[in-house]
Amino acid sequence: MSHDQIRDCMSPDYVSVSEYASIAAGQAKMLEHFAPELFIVNESDELLGVVPDYDLLKCVWLGVKPVSY
């Protein structure tokens, strides 16, 4: 399969939560939508970051916060 642009490879569907959402609310939304990641947005719907399921699990189960790259 050949793709001309990166947008040809992306999924237009995503699940977002407010930067002020609780961890429990984020977990619930992720489970409700079977989402592998949550896109964190501000009040203007600008993307602030992405939380993949494995980082959320580490944060909840182990109390580990991800490292910034």
C-alpha positions in Angstrom: 0.0 0.0 0.0 1.4 3.4 -1.0 0.6 6.6 0.9 1.3 10.0 -0.5 0.9 12.0 2.7 1.0 11.3 6.4 -2.7 12.1 6.8 -3.4 9.1 4.6 -2.1 6.9 7.5 -3.9 8.6 10.3 -7.2 7.8 12.0 -9.6 10.8 12.1 -11.2 9.5 15.3 -9.8 10.3 18.7 -10.8 10.6 22.3 -10.0 13.8 24.2 -10.4 15.0 27.8 -9.8 18.3 29.5 -6.5 18.9 31.1 -8.5 19.2 34.4 -10.3 15.9 34.1 -9.7 13.4 36.9 -7.6 10.3 36.3 -10.8 8.3 37.0 -12.7 10.2 34.3 -9.9 9.6 31.9 -9.9 5.9 32.6 -13.7 5.7 32.2 -13.6 7.6 28.8 -10.7 5.4 27.6 -12.6 2.2 28.5 -15.9 3.5 27.1 -14.4 4.2 23.7 -11.8 1.3 23.7 -9.2 4.0 23.1 -5.5 3.2 23.3 -4.7 6.8 24.2 -6.3 10.0 25.4 -5.6 13.4 23.8 -5.4 16.1 26.5 -6.8 19.4 25.4 -7.3 22.9 27.0 -10.4 25.0 27.0 -9.7 26.1 23.4 -9.5 22.4 22.3 -5.8 22.9 21.6 -3.7 19.7 22.0 -1.5 19.7 25.1 -0.4 16.1 25.1 -1.2 12.4 24.7 -1.6 9.8 27.4 -1.2 6.3 26.1 -2.9 3.5 28.0 0.3 2.1 29.3 1.3 5.4 30.9 -2.1 5.8 32.5 -1.8 2.3 33.9 1.7 3.0 35.3 0.4 6.2 36.8 -2.6 4.5 38.5 -1.1 1.2 39.5 2.5 2.2 40.3 2.3 5.9 41.0 4.9 6.4 38.3 4.8 9.6 36.3 6.1 9.5 32.7 9.4 11.1 31.8 9.3 14.1 29.4 11.3 13.6 26.3 
